[in-house]
Amino acid sequence: MPELVNTLKALKKKDYDSKKFQASLAGVDIGEYEEEKKTSSFDEIQLRAAGITASADDVVSLQGRFAADAGFGIGAGLGYVKE
């Protein structure tokens, strides 16, 4: 999934650069390329759908299926108490 997102970003920037060049030939300045604001990753969207409000890199996000995917589970480590 990250490869696809990076490919789409690169294509978008390439298209913008082409349009900027065409505009500069006509004497118009369309400004600099600005990437989109903060977007959610696929992992963060999955966490929100599961009702977990922590970010993907926070230990609190390791609950249920996400803990099992990471290799944690009952008796397998991760001594953590939510206060």
Stockholm file with secondary structure:
# STOCKHOLM 1.0

chainA/1-83         MPELVNTLKALKKKDYDSKKFQASLAGVDIGEYEEEKKTSSFDEIQLRAAGITASADDVVSLQGRFAADAGFGIGAGLGYVKE
#=GR chainA/1-83 SS CHHHHHHHHHHHHHHHHHHHHHHHHTTCCCCCCCCCSCCCCHHHHHHHHTTCCSCTTSGGGCCTHHHHHHTCCTTSSCCCCCC
#=GC SS_cons        CHHHHHHHHHHHHHHHHHHHHHHHHTTCCCCCCCCCSCCCCHHHHHHHHTTCCSCTTSGGGCCTHHHHHHTCCTTSSCCCCCC
//
